[in-house]
Amino acid sequence: MHATPTQLLRPAVLLAASLLVAACTPTVRVAADDPITINLNVNIQHDIRVRVERELDDLFSESGVF
């Protein structure tokens, strides 16, 4: 039993295509002279204000002032 030329060619083409795809993986390089800085100045006043307002609402509702 002999293999036809197309049966021999198909695995060779698949191997060559997979090698080409593996060889062409893109690389991303970032060229920066300065280090990357992340500014983490976060204003947490809103969170504190909401927490205090909830505590005051609970306090006033318990005491029955309003």
PDB file of N, CA, C and O in Angstrom:
ATOM      1  N   MET A   1       0.850  -1.170   0.000  1.00  0.00           N
ATOM      2  CA  MET A   1       0.000   0.000   0.000  1.00  0.00           C
ATOM      3  C   MET A   1       0.896   1.234   0.000  1.00  0.00           C
ATOM      4  O   MET A   1       1.728   1.408   0.891  1.00  0.00           O
ATOM      5  N   HIS A   2       0.723   2.075  -0.991  1.00  0.00           N
ATOM      6  CA  HIS A   2       1.536   3.272  -1.143  1.00  0.00           C
ATOM      7  C   HIS A   2       0.705   4.503  -0.823  1.00  0.00           C
ATOM      8  O   HIS A   2      -0.488   4.554  -1.121  1.00  0.00           O
ATOM      9  N   ALA A   3       1.346   5.495  -0.214  1.00  0.00           N
ATOM     10  CA  ALA A   3       0.667   6.750   0.105  1.00  0.00           C
ATOM     11  C   ALA A   3       0.704   7.646  -1.111  1.00  0.00           C
ATOM     12  O   ALA A   3       1.693   7.682  -1.844  1.00  0.00           O
ATOM     13  N   THR A   4      -0.373   8.362  -1.318  1.00  0.00           N
ATOM     14  CA  THR A   4      -0.428   9.287  -2.442  1.00  0.00           C
ATOM     15  C   THR A   4       0.345  10.552  -2.078  1.00  0.00           C
ATOM     16  O   THR A   4       0.569  10.822  -0.898  1.00  0.00           O
ATOM     17  N   PRO A   5       0.748  11.318  -3.064  1.00  0.00           N
ATOM     18  CA  PRO A   5       1.508  12.547  -2.765  1.00  0.00           C
ATOM     19  C   PRO A   5       0.734  13.535  -1.892  1.00  0.00           C
ATOM     20  O   PRO A   5       1.335  14.243  -1.084  1.00  0.00           O
ATOM     21  N   THR A   6      -0.581  13.593  -2.044  1.00  0.00           N
ATOM     22  CA  THR A   6      -1.337  14.526  -1.207  1.00  0.00           C
ATOM     23  C   THR A   6      -1.385  14.057   0.233  1.00  0.00           C
ATOM     24  O   THR A   6      -1.434  14.884   1.144  1.00  0.00           O
ATOM     25  N   GLN A   7      -1.373  12.750   0.463  1.00  0.00           N
ATOM     26  CA  GLN A   7      -1.358  12.229   1.826  1.00  0.00           C
ATOM     27  C   GLN A   7      -0.018  12.496   2.497  1.00  0.00           C
ATOM     28  O   GLN A   7       0.032  12.661   3.716  1.00  0.00           O
ATOM     29  N   LEU A   8       1.048  12.541   1.748  1.00  0.00           N
ATOM     30  CA  LEU A   8       2.374  12.857   2.294  1.00  0.00           C
ATOM     31  C   LEU A   8       2.552  14.361   2.479  1.00  0.00           C
ATOM     32  O   LEU A   8       3.256  14.805   3.386  1.00  0.00           O
ATOM     33  N   LEU A   9       1.922  15.121   1.629  1.00  0.00           N
ATOM     34  CA  LEU A   9       2.099  16.570   1.657  1.00  0.00           C
ATOM     35  C   LEU A   9       1.305  17.230   2.779  1.00  0.00           C
ATOM     36  O   LEU A   9       1.755  18.229   3.340  1.00  0.00           O
ATOM     37  N   ARG A  10       0.142  16.696   3.113  1.00  0.00           N
ATOM     38  CA  ARG A  10      -0.729  17.295   4.121  1.00  0.00           C
ATOM     39  C   ARG A  10      -0.043  17.417   5.492  1.00  0.00           C
ATOM     40  O   ARG A  10      -0.083  18.511   6.055  1.00  0.00           O
ATOM     41  N   PRO A  11       0.578  16.387   6.070  1.00  0.00           N
ATOM     42  CA  PRO A  11       1.259  16.554   7.360  1.00  0.00           C
ATOM     43  C   PRO A  11       2.429  17.532   7.296  1.00  0.00           C
ATOM     44  O   PRO A  11       2.693  18.255   8.257  1.00  0.00           O
ATOM     45  N   ALA A  12       3.122  17.551   6.174  1.00  0.00           N
ATOM     46  CA  ALA A  12       4.251  18.472   6.027  1.00  0.00           C
ATOM     47  C   ALA A  12       3.766  19.920   6.010  1.00  0.00           C
ATOM     48  O   ALA A  12       4.394  20.795   6.605  1.00  0.00           O
ATOM     49  N   VAL A  13       2.661  20.168   5.336  1.00  0.00           N
ATOM     50  CA  VAL A  13       2.098  21.523   5.278  1.00  0.00           C
ATOM     51  C   VAL A  13       1.600  21.938   6.656  1.00  0.00           C
ATOM     52  O   VAL A  13       1.802  23.083   7.061  1.00  0.00           O
ATOM     53  N   LEU A  14       0.955  21.033   7.381  1.00  0.00           N
ATOM     54  CA  LEU A  14       0.471  21.362   8.722  1.00  0.00           C
ATOM     55  C   LEU A  14       1.630  21.646   9.670  1.00  0.00           C
ATOM     56  O   LEU A  14       1.548  22.559  10.492  1.00  0.00           O
ATOM     57  N   LEU A  15       2.705  20.876   9.565  1.00  0.00           N
ATOM     58  CA  LEU A  15       3.879  21.108  10.398  1.00  0.00           C
ATOM     59  C   LEU A  15       4.513  22.444  10.077  1.00  0.00           C
ATOM     60  O   LEU A  15       4.871  23.188  10.991  1.00  0.00           O
ATOM     61  N   ALA A  16       4.660  22.762   8.821  1.00  0.00           N
ATOM     62  CA  ALA A  16       5.253  24.032   8.416  1.00  0.00           C
ATOM     63  C   ALA A  16       4.383  25.207   8.856  1.00  0.00           C
ATOM     64  O   ALA A  16       4.908  26.227   9.303  1.00  0.00           O
ATOM     65  N   ALA A  17       3.074  25.078   8.737  1.00  0.00           N
ATOM     66  CA  ALA A  17       2.173  26.155   9.145  1.00  0.00           C
ATOM     67  C   ALA A  17       2.226  26.368  10.656  1.00  0.00           C
ATOM     68  O   ALA A  17       2.217  27.506  11.126  1.00  0.00           O
ATOM     69  N   SER A  18       2.281  25.276  11.415  1.00  0.00           N
ATOM     70  CA  SER A  18       2.349  25.430  12.868  1.00  0.00           C
ATOM     71  C   SER A  18       3.665  26.045  13.303  1.00  0.00           C
ATOM     72  O   SER A  18       3.689  26.827  14.254  1.00  0.00           O
ATOM     73  N   LEU A  19       4.753  25.716  12.637  1.00  0.00           N
ATOM     74  CA  LEU A  19       6.050  26.332  12.958  1.00  0.00           C
ATOM     75  C   LEU A  19       6.054  27.822  12.621  1.00  0.00           C
ATOM     76  O   LEU A  19       6.624  28.627  13.358  1.00  0.00           O
ATOM     77  N   LEU A  20       5.425  28.183  11.523  1.00  0.00           N
ATOM     78  CA  LEU A  20       5.359  29.601  11.147  1.00  0.00           C
ATOM     79  C   LEU A  20       4.516  30.401  12.133  1.00  0.00           C
ATOM     80  O   LEU A  20       4.870  31.523  12.496  1.00  0.00           O
ATOM     81  N   VAL A  21       3.413  29.825  12.557  1.00  0.00           N
ATOM     82  CA  VAL A  21       2.549  30.522  13.506  1.00  0.00           C
ATOM     83  C   VAL A  21       3.247  30.665  14.848  1.00  0.00           C
ATOM     84  O   VAL A  21       3.145  31.713  15.486  1.00  0.00           O
ATOM     85  N   ALA A  22       3.946  29.644  15.282  1.00  0.00           N
ATOM     86  CA  ALA A  22       4.652  29.702  16.563  1.00  0.00           C
ATOM     87  C   ALA A  22       5.821  30.686  16.512  1.00  0.00           C
ATOM     88  O   ALA A  22       6.158  31.294  17.528  1.00  0.00           O
ATOM     89  N   ALA A  23       6.430  30.847  15.365  1.00  0.00           N
ATOM     90  CA  ALA A  23       7.575  31.747  15.239  1.00  0.00           C
ATOM     91  C   ALA A  23       7.152  33.203  15.172  1.00  0.00           C
ATOM     92  O   ALA A  23       7.980  34.083  15.408  1.00  0.00           O
ATOM     93  N   CYS A  24       5.913  33.488  14.864  1.00  0.00           N
ATOM     94  CA  CYS A  24       5.461  34.865  14.673  1.00  0.00           C
ATOM     95  C   CYS A  24       4.644  35.374  15.850  1.00  0.00           C
ATOM     96  O   CYS A  24       3.679  36.111  15.648  1.00  0.00           O
ATOM     97  N   THR A  25       4.998  35.008  17.056  1.00  0.00           N
ATOM     98  CA  THR A  25       4.279  35.524  18.214  1.00  0.00           C
ATOM     99  C   THR A  25       4.720  36.954  18.467  1.00  0.00           C
ATOM    100  O   THR A  25       5.920  37.221  18.543  1.00  0.00           O
ATOM    101  N   PRO A  26       3.781  37.877  18.598  1.00  0.00           N
ATOM    102  CA  PRO A  26       4.152  39.281  18.800  1.00  0.00           C
ATOM    103  C   PRO A  26       4.641  39.530  20.234  1.00  0.00           C
ATOM    104  O   PRO A  26       4.159  38.921  21.189  1.00  0.00           O
ATOM    105  N   THR A  27       5.587  40.422  20.350  1.00  0.00           N
ATOM    106  CA  THR A  27       6.067  40.837  21.665  1.00  0.00           C
ATOM    107  C   THR A  27       5.866  42.333  21.800  1.00  0.00           C
ATOM    108  O   THR A  27       6.073  43.089  20.851  1.00  0.00           O
ATOM    109  N   VAL A  28       5.466  42.746  22.970  1.00  0.00           N
ATOM    110  CA  VAL A  28       5.244  44.162  23.237  1.00  0.00           C
ATOM    111  C   VAL A  28       6.289  44.611  24.235  1.00  0.00           C
ATOM    112  O   VAL A  28       6.414  44.037  25.316  1.00  0.00           O
ATOM    113  N   ARG A  29       7.030  45.623  23.878  1.00  0.00           N
ATOM    114  CA  ARG A  29       8.053  46.156  24.767  1.00  0.00           C
ATOM    115  C   ARG A  29       7.753  47.625  25.013  1.00  0.00           C
ATOM    116  O   ARG A  29       7.430  48.373  24.090  1.00  0.00           O
ATOM    117  N   VAL A  30       7.863  48.021  26.265  1.00  0.00           N
ATOM    118  CA  VAL A  30       7.619  49.408  26.629  1.00  0.00           C
ATOM    119  C   VAL A  30       8.975  50.042  26.912  1.00  0.00           C
ATOM    120  O   VAL A  30       9.690  49.634  27.827  1.00  0.00           O
ATOM    121  N   ALA A  31       9.308  51.024  26.129  1.00  0.00           N
ATOM    122  CA  ALA A  31      10.577  51.715  26.314  1.00  0.00           C
ATOM    123  C   ALA A  31      10.304  53.020  27.057  1.00  0.00           C
ATOM    124  O   ALA A  31       9.824  53.992  26.475  1.00  0.00           O
ATOM    125  N   ALA A  32      10.614  53.024  28.338  1.00  0.00           N
ATOM    126  CA  ALA A  32      10.394  54.221  29.144  1.00  0.00           C
ATOM    127  C   ALA A  32      11.646  54.486  29.966  1.00  0.00           C
ATOM    128  O   ALA A  32      12.206  53.582  30.587  1.00  0.00           O
ATOM    129  N   ASP A  33      12.071  55.739  29.956  1.00  0.00           N
ATOM    130  CA  ASP A  33      13.236  56.105  30.749  1.00  0.00           C
ATOM    131  C   ASP A  33      12.864  56.290  32.206  1.00  0.00           C
ATOM    132  O   ASP A  33      13.636  55.942  33.099  1.00  0.00           O
ATOM    133  N   ASP A  34      11.688  56.835  32.448  1.00  0.00           N
ATOM    134  CA  ASP A  34      11.238  57.078  33.815  1.00  0.00           C
ATOM    135  C   ASP A  34      10.438  55.871  34.304  1.00  0.00           C
ATOM    136  O   ASP A  34       9.767  55.211  33.512  1.00  0.00           O
ATOM    137  N   PRO A  35      10.505  55.583  35.591  1.00  0.00           N
ATOM    138  CA  PRO A  35       9.674  54.489  36.100  1.00  0.00           C
ATOM    139  C   PRO A  35       8.202  54.876  36.074  1.00  0.00           C
ATOM    140  O   PRO A  35       7.858  56.056  36.131  1.00  0.00           O
ATOM    141  N   ILE A  36       7.355  53.889  35.989  1.00  0.00           N
ATOM    142  CA  ILE A  36       5.915  54.123  35.966  1.00  0.00           C
ATOM    143  C   ILE A  36       5.466  54.431  37.391  1.00  0.00           C
ATOM    144  O   ILE A  36       5.727  53.657  38.312  1.00  0.00           O
ATOM    145  N   THR A  37       4.797  55.554  37.565  1.00  0.00           N
ATOM    146  CA  THR A  37       4.297  55.931  38.883  1.00  0.00           C
ATOM    147  C   THR A  37       2.779  55.902  38.856  1.00  0.00           C
ATOM    148  O   THR A  37       2.152  56.303  37.875  1.00  0.00           O
ATOM    149  N   ILE A  38       2.208  55.430  39.930  1.00  0.00           N
ATOM    150  CA  ILE A  38       0.753  55.377  40.062  1.00  0.00           C
ATOM    151  C   ILE A  38       0.380  56.272  41.225  1.00  0.00           C
ATOM    152  O   ILE A  38       0.813  56.049  42.356  1.00  0.00           O
ATOM    153  N   ASN A  39      -0.417  57.273  40.950  1.00  0.00           N
ATOM    154  CA  ASN A  39      -0.824  58.224  41.974  1.00  0.00           C
ATOM    155  C   ASN A  39      -2.030  57.660  42.715  1.00  0.00           C
ATOM    156  O   ASN A  39      -3.093  57.466  42.125  1.00  0.00           O
ATOM    157  N   LEU A  40      -1.863  57.398  44.002  1.00  0.00           N
ATOM    158  CA  LEU A  40      -2.939  56.804  44.784  1.00  0.00           C
ATOM    159  C   LEU A  40      -3.522  57.788  45.795  1.00  0.00           C
ATOM    160  O   LEU A  40      -3.953  57.381  46.874  1.00  0.00           O
ATOM    161  N   ASN A  41      -3.541  59.051  45.464  1.00  0.00           N
ATOM    162  CA  ASN A  41      -4.173  60.029  46.345  1.00  0.00           C
ATOM    163  C   ASN A  41      -5.684  59.912  46.179  1.00  0.00           C
ATOM    164  O   ASN A  41      -6.256  60.399  45.204  1.00  0.00           O
ATOM    165  N   VAL A  42      -6.306  59.271  47.132  1.00  0.00           N
ATOM    166  CA  VAL A  42      -7.741  58.994  47.056  1.00  0.00           C
ATOM    167  C   VAL A  42      -8.432  59.804  48.140  1.00  0.00           C
ATOM    168  O   VAL A  42      -7.992  59.828  49.289  1.00  0.00           O
ATOM    169  N   ASN A  43      -9.501  60.456  47.770  1.00  0.00           N
ATOM    170  CA  ASN A  43     -10.259  61.243  48.725  1.00  0.00           C
ATOM    171  C   ASN A  43     -11.293  60.331  49.368  1.00  0.00           C
ATOM    172  O   ASN A  43     -12.229  59.887  48.704  1.00  0.00           O
ATOM    173  N   ILE A  44     -11.132  60.051  50.659  1.00  0.00           N
ATOM    174  CA  ILE A  44     -12.052  59.147  51.349  1.00  0.00           C
ATOM    175  C   ILE A  44     -13.045  59.917  52.211  1.00  0.00           C
ATOM    176  O   ILE A  44     -13.717  59.327  53.057  1.00  0.00           O
ATOM    177  N   GLN A  45     -13.143  61.197  52.012  1.00  0.00           N
ATOM    178  CA  GLN A  45     -14.043  62.027  52.802  1.00  0.00           C
ATOM    179  C   GLN A  45     -15.485  61.586  52.611  1.00  0.00           C
ATOM    180  O   GLN A  45     -16.265  61.593  53.563  1.00  0.00           O
ATOM    181  N   HIS A  46     -15.844  61.207  51.410  1.00  0.00           N
ATOM    182  CA  HIS A  46     -17.222  60.809  51.128  1.00  0.00           C
ATOM    183  C   HIS A  46     -17.609  59.576  51.946  1.00  0.00           C
ATOM    184  O   HIS A  46     -18.698  59.524  52.518  1.00  0.00           O
ATOM    185  N   ASP A  47     -16.724  58.593  51.999  1.00  0.00           N
ATOM    186  CA  ASP A  47     -17.017  57.372  52.758  1.00  0.00           C
ATOM    187  C   ASP A  47     -17.198  57.692  54.235  1.00  0.00           C
ATOM    188  O   ASP A  47     -18.113  57.170  54.872  1.00  0.00           O
ATOM    189  N   ILE A  48     -16.351  58.530  54.781  1.00  0.00           N
ATOM    190  CA  ILE A  48     -16.455  58.903  56.201  1.00  0.00           C
ATOM    191  C   ILE A  48     -17.744  59.672  56.454  1.00  0.00           C
ATOM    192  O   ILE A  48     -18.421  59.443  57.456  1.00  0.00           O
ATOM    193  N   ARG A  49     -18.076  60.566  55.566  1.00  0.00           N
ATOM    194  CA  ARG A  49     -19.278  61.370  55.723  1.00  0.00           C
ATOM    195  C   ARG A  49     -20.527  60.505  55.705  1.00  0.00           C
ATOM    196  O   ARG A  49     -21.441  60.716  56.504  1.00  0.00           O
ATOM    197  N   VAL A  50     -20.576  59.532  54.801  1.00  0.00           N
ATOM    198  CA  VAL A  50     -21.735  58.643  54.716  1.00  0.00           C
ATOM    199  C   VAL A  50     -21.851  57.808  55.978  1.00  0.00           C
ATOM    200  O   VAL A  50     -22.949  57.612  56.498  1.00  0.00           O
ATOM    201  N   ARG A  51     -20.714  57.313  56.477  1.00  0.00           N
ATOM    202  CA  ARG A  51     -20.746  56.493  57.678  1.00  0.00           C
ATOM    203  C   ARG A  51     -21.226  57.301  58.883  1.00  0.00           C
ATOM    204  O   ARG A  51     -22.023  56.807  59.681  1.00  0.00           O
ATOM    205  N   VAL A  52     -20.748  58.535  59.021  1.00  0.00           N
ATOM    206  CA  VAL A  52     -21.160  59.381  60.146  1.00  0.00           C
ATOM    207  C   VAL A  52     -22.632  59.734  60.020  1.00  0.00           C
ATOM    208  O   VAL A  52     -23.351  59.744  61.019  1.00  0.00           O
ATOM    209  N   GLU A  53     -23.094  60.027  58.800  1.00  0.00           N
ATOM    210  CA  GLU A  53     -24.505  60.357  58.619  1.00  0.00           C
ATOM    211  C   GLU A  53     -25.401  59.176  58.970  1.00  0.00           C
ATOM    212  O   GLU A  53     -26.466  59.368  59.555  1.00  0.00           O
ATOM    213  N   ARG A  54     -24.993  57.968  58.626  1.00  0.00           N
ATOM    214  CA  ARG A  54     -25.792  56.786  58.977  1.00  0.00           C
ATOM    215  C   ARG A  54     -25.831  56.602  60.486  1.00  0.00           C
ATOM    216  O   ARG A  54     -26.879  56.280  61.047  1.00  0.00           O
ATOM    217  N   GLU A  55     -24.700  56.803  61.145  1.00  0.00           N
ATOM    218  CA  GLU A  55     -24.671  56.667  62.599  1.00  0.00           C
ATOM    219  C   GLU A  55     -25.553  57.728  63.258  1.00  0.00           C
ATOM    220  O   GLU A  55     -26.242  57.435  64.235  1.00  0.00           O
ATOM    221  N   LEU A  56     -25.538  58.960  62.734  1.00  0.00           N
ATOM    222  CA  LEU A  56     -26.379  60.014  63.295  1.00  0.00           C
ATOM    223  C   LEU A  56     -27.861  59.713  63.064  1.00  0.00           C
ATOM    224  O   LEU A  56     -28.689  59.949  63.943  1.00  0.00           O
ATOM    225  N   ASP A  57     -28.193  59.192  61.884  1.00  0.00           N
ATOM    226  CA  ASP A  57     -29.593  58.823  61.610  1.00  0.00           C
ATOM    227  C   ASP A  57     -30.056  57.745  62.584  1.00  0.00           C
ATOM    228  O   ASP A  57     -31.168  57.805  63.108  1.00  0.00           O
ATOM    229  N   ASP A  58     -29.194  56.758  62.819  1.00  0.00           N
ATOM    230  CA  ASP A  58     -29.549  55.699  63.774  1.00  0.00           C
ATOM    231  C   ASP A  58     -29.712  56.276  65.181  1.00  0.00           C
ATOM    232  O   ASP A  58     -30.628  55.892  65.909  1.00  0.00           O
ATOM    233  N   LEU A  59     -28.829  57.191  65.560  1.00  0.00           N
ATOM    234  CA  LEU A  59     -28.880  57.780  66.896  1.00  0.00           C
ATOM    235  C   LEU A  59     -30.162  58.598  67.076  1.00  0.00           C
ATOM    236  O   LEU A  59     -30.822  58.492  68.109  1.00  0.00           O
ATOM    237  N   PHE A  60     -30.520  59.414  66.073  1.00  0.00           N
ATOM    238  CA  PHE A  60     -31.727  60.244  66.171  1.00  0.00           C
ATOM    239  C   PHE A  60     -32.986  59.395  66.118  1.00  0.00           C
ATOM    240  O   PHE A  60     -33.977  59.721  66.771  1.00  0.00           O
ATOM    241  N   SER A  61     -32.964  58.310  65.350  1.00  0.00           N
ATOM    242  CA  SER A  61     -34.171  57.489  65.292  1.00  0.00           C
ATOM    243  C   SER A  61     -34.375  56.731  66.591  1.00  0.00           C
ATOM    244  O   SER A  61     -35.516  56.459  66.965  1.00  0.00           O
ATOM    245  N   GLU A  62     -33.312  56.385  67.283  1.00  0.00           N
ATOM    246  CA  GLU A  62     -33.442  55.684  68.571  1.00  0.00           C
ATOM    247  C   GLU A  62     -33.887  56.628  69.690  1.00  0.00           C
ATOM    248  O   GLU A  62     -34.674  56.251  70.558  1.00  0.00           O
ATOM    249  N   SER A  63     -33.369  57.865  69.658  1.00  0.00           N
ATOM    250  CA  SER A  63     -33.672  58.766  70.765  1.00  0.00           C
ATOM    251  C   SER A  63     -35.055  59.419  70.622  1.00  0.00           C
ATOM    252  O   SER A  63     -35.619  59.890  71.609  1.00  0.00           O
ATOM    253  N   GLY A  64     -35.598  59.450  69.410  1.00  0.00           N
ATOM    254  CA  GLY A  64     -36.917  60.008  69.193  1.00  0.00           C
ATOM    255  C   GLY A  64     -36.939  61.532  69.238  1.00  0.00           C
ATOM    256  O   GLY A  64     -37.982  62.132  69.495  1.00  0.00           O
ATOM    257  N   VAL A  65     -35.784  62.164  68.986  1.00  0.00           N
ATOM    258  CA  VAL A  65     -35.723  63.636  68.996  1.00  0.00           C
ATOM    259  C   VAL A  65     -36.479  64.189  67.781  1.00  0.00           C
ATOM    260  O   VAL A  65     -37.214  65.169  67.905  1.00  0.00           O
ATOM    261  N   PHE A  66     -36.307  63.578  66.630  1.00  0.00           N
ATOM    262  CA  PHE A  66     -36.973  64.095  65.433  1.00  0.00           C
ATOM    263  C   PHE A  66     -38.063  63.138  65.051  1.00  0.00           C
ATOM    264  O   PHE A  66     -38.766  63.365  64.066  1.00  0.00           O
TER     265      PHE A  66
END
